[in-house]
Amino acid sequence: MSRKTMNLILILAGALLTIISLLADVIGIGSYPGINWAQITGAGAGLVVVVLGILRSRLKVED
């Protein structure tokens, strides 16, 4: 898998994790109403993965 493809997968997976975490109650997978610690943790992890993908894409690497 190419580096560009891997970076795109990281960005999309992180964004998807963030969106699902924040919308857990709306889509029916939340444990109780309101944002709880699991949703905050999932959203934070998703944002970290998005940032990692963006940083990897901007990094100059010689093959």
N, C-alpha and C positions, 0 to 999 in steps of 0.2 A: 504494500500500500504506500502510495506516495506521501510525502510530508504534507503537501497541500491538502490532500484528502483527509489525512489524520487531523489536521488543524480544524478543518470544517466540521468534522464529526464531533470534535471536542466542543466547539462553539455551539453547535445545534443541540447536543446532548445536555450541555449545561443550561442552555436556555429552556429546554423542555423540562428539565428537573426543577428549575426555578418556577416556571409557570404552573406546573402540576402541584408543587408544594404550596404555593400561595393560593391556588384555587381548589384546594382539597375539599373544603366544606361545600363549595358550589357544585363540584362534580360528584359529591357523595362518598368520598373516601376519608373524610375527616372524622376524628374520634368524638369531638364535641364542638359546638359552635365557638367561633373566635379563633384567632391565630394562637396556636400553642407552641411548645418548645420544638416539637418534631417538624412543624412547618417552617419555623425559623431556621432550624438546622439544615433542612433540605434546601431552602432558598439560598442560604449562605454557601453551602457546598456547590450548588449550581452556579452561583456567581463566581466562585473561585475557579471552577472548570472553564467558564466562559473567558475569564481574564487570562487563564493559562493558555487557552487556544489562541487568543488574540496576540499575546506576547510571543508565542511560538511562531506565529505567522509573520510577525514583524522582525524577528531575529534573523540576521544574515548568517547562513550556514553554508560552508563550501562542501560540496559532495565529492 
